[in-house]
């Protein structure tokens, strides 16, 4: 059976259906997202984007086989450990995980595109990409670009996208957190974690979030991700 008949999820496919595809690898986190968003926000968004891109590729580029991996949801989230529910494996360990994932998947896929939903993973990806380059691995990382006026964490950007994808998981307690986003705030966040900057874990203001904004952002991000296939 072909991937189009079984769907694009790697976990649902038998091995004969997986023949040299591009592997879309969603990566998120398990971390607090304020009092109104679920711990799996980053992973849910990354997986939805990967699946949306895979559907377009199957329809528009049938000669390009593509599958979507199960998301990696335990990553580098140490900055959020001041809040219950956060689970982090740290940058060093996550770097090793990324290196080994690519080494393994490279045995059967032509290309790997990581769909990264968590900004805190950036350093691990940077370190891992050095090894991938040295080993001539065909892997790249794509992260959703912040829109103009976008906020950092659990503000209107992520809340809007979650309202579009999973409105049933978005709670009513949409209070703003730390809305300043300058270098001083970033330095304190890196040194002491999110709790030192924002008591409710929000870096931004979820108040203006709407599902309409979320759908627009999601479509823009999907188009951006699809452009990675040509990079």
C-alpha positions in Angstrom: 0.0 0.0 0.0 1.2 3.5 -0.7 1.5 6.3 1.9 -1.4 8.2 0.3 -3.7 5.3 1.1 -2.5 4.9 4.7 -2.0 8.6 5.6 1.2 10.4 6.1 2.0 9.2 9.6 5.1 7.1 9.9 3.7 5.2 12.9 0.7 4.0 10.8 2.8 2.6 7.9 4.3 -0.8 7.4 7.9 -0.8 6.2 7.2 -1.6 2.5 5.3 1.7 2.3 8.3 3.7 3.4 10.7 4.0 0.4 13.1 6.9 0.5 10.8 9.6 1.5 11.3 13.1 2.9 10.7 12.8 6.6 8.9 15.6 8.3 9.9 15.5 12.0 7.8 17.6 14.4 9.6 18.7 17.5 7.9 20.5 20.4 8.2 20.5 24.1 6.3 19.5 27.3 6.3 22.8 29.2 4.0 25.4 30.8 2.2 27.7 28.4 0.6 30.0 30.9 -2.7 29.3 32.8 -4.7 28.9 29.6 -2.7 26.7 27.1 -1.8 23.0 27.4 1.7 21.7 28.0 1.8 20.2 24.6 1.1 23.4 22.7 4.5 23.4 20.8 4.2 19.8 19.8 0.6 20.1 18.7 1.3 23.0 16.5 4.5 21.4 15.0 2.7 18.2 14.3 -0.3 19.9 12.7 2.0 22.0 10.5 3.9 18.9 9.4 0.7 17.1 8.5 -0.7 20.0 6.6 2.5 20.3 4.6 2.5 16.6 3.9 -1.0 16.7 2.5 -0.1 19.5 0.1 3.0 17.7 -1.0 1.1 14.5 -1.7 -1.4 16.3 -3.8 0.9 18.8 -5.6 4.1 16.8 -5.8 3.0 13.1 -6.1 6.5 12.1 -7.1 7.9 13.3 -3.7 7.1 10.7 -1.1 6.7 12.2 2.4 5.9 10.9 5.8 5.4 12.6 9.2 7.2 11.2 12.3 5.7 10.9 15.7 6.5 14.2 17.5 9.5 14.6 19.8 7.9 16.2 22.9 10.6 16.0 25.6 13.2 18.5 24.6 15.1 21.5 26.1 12.7 23.4 28.3 14.8 24.2 31.4 13.8 27.9 31.3 10.2 26.8 32.2 11.0 24.5 35.1 9.7 27.0 37.7 6.2 25.8 36.7 4.6 22.4 37.4 4.2 20.1 34.4 7.3 21.0 32.6 9.6 18.1 31.6 13.0 19.0 30.1 15.9 16.8 29.1 18.3 19.8 28.6 20.2 21.1 25.7 23.1 18.7 25.9 21.0 15.5 26.0 18.6 16.8 23.4 21.6 17.6 21.1 22.6 14.0 21.3 19.1 12.8 20.7 18.9 14.9 17.5 22.2 13.6 16.3 21.2 10.0 16.8 17.7 10.5 15.3 19.2 11.8 12.1 21.9 9.1 11.9 19.2 6.5 12.2 16.6 8.0 9.9 19.2 8.7 7.3 19.4 5.0 6.7 16.1 5.0 4.9 14.9 8.5 4.1 16.3 10.9 1.5 15.8 14.0 3.5 14.8 15.1 7.0 13.0 18.4 7.7 12.6 19.1 11.4 9.5 21.2 12.2 10.5 22.9 15.4 7.7 24.4 17.5 9.8 25.5 20.5 12.3 28.3 20.4 14.3 26.9 23.4 15.5 24.1 21.1 17.5 26.4 18.9 20.8 25.9 20.6 20.5 22.1 20.5 19.6 22.2 16.8 22.6 24.5 16.2 25.0 22.1 17.8 23.5 19.0 16.1 23.6 20.7 12.7 27.4 21.0 13.0 27.6 17.2 13.3 25.1 16.6 10.5 27.1 18.8 8.2 30.4 17.0 9.1 28.7 13.7 8.4 27.0 14.9 5.2 23.5 14.3 6.5 20.6 15.8 4.5 18.8 17.4 7.4 17.5 20.9 8.0 15.5 22.8 10.6 12.4 24.9 10.0 10.9 27.1 12.8 7.7 29.1 12.4 8.6 32.8 11.9 7.1 35.3 14.3 4.7 37.7 12.6 5.0 41.4 12.9 4.2 42.4 16.5 4.3 38.7 17.6 5.0 37.8 21.2 7.3 35.2 22.6 5.4 32.6 24.6 1.7 31.8 25.3 0.7 35.2 24.0 -1.6 36.1 21.1 0.4 34.2 18.6 0.3 30.7 20.1 -3.1 31.3 21.6 -4.6 32.2 18.2 -3.1 29.2 16.5 -4.4 26.9 19.3 -7.8 28.5 19.0 -7.8 27.5 15.3 -6.5 24.0 15.9 -7.8 22.9 19.4 -10.2 25.5 20.8 -11.4 23.0 23.3 -8.0 23.0 25.0 -7.7 26.8 25.4 -8.8 28.0 28.8 -10.5 31.3 29.7 -7.7 32.7 31.9 -6.0 34.7 29.2 -4.2 37.3 31.3 -1.1 39.1 29.9 2.3 38.3 31.4 5.5 40.1 30.7 4.9 42.1 27.6 8.3 43.8 27.3 10.6 41.8 24.9 13.8 43.7 24.9 17.4 42.4 25.5 17.2 43.0 29.3 14.2 40.7 29.6 15.8 38.1 27.4 19.0 38.2 29.5 17.1 37.7 32.7 15.0 34.9 31.2 18.1 33.0 30.1 19.8 33.6 33.5 17.0 32.8 35.8 14.1 31.3 33.8 10.7 32.4 32.8 9.4 32.5 36.4 11.8 35.3 37.2 10.3 37.3 34.4 6.6 36.4 34.4 4.6 35.0 37.4 2.0 33.4 35.2 4.4 32.0 32.6 3.1 34.2 29.7 5.5 36.3 27.7 3.1 38.5 25.8 -0.6 39.1 25.8 -3.1 36.4 24.8 -6.0 38.9 25.0 -6.1 39.8 21.3 -6.0 36.2 20.2 -8.7 34.9 17.8 -9.2 31.8 15.8 -9.2 33.8 12.6 -5.8 35.2 13.3 -4.7 31.6 14.1 -5.9 30.2 10.8 -4.2 33.0 8.9 -0.9 32.4 10.8 -1.2 28.6 10.3 -1.7 29.0 6.5 1.3 31.4 6.3 3.5 29.0 8.3 2.4 26.0 6.1 3.4 28.0 3.0 6.8 28.8 4.6 7.3 25.2 5.6 6.6 24.1 2.0 9.2 26.4 0.7 11.7 24.4 2.7 11.2 21.5 0.3 12.8 23.7 -2.4 15.7 24.8 -0.2 
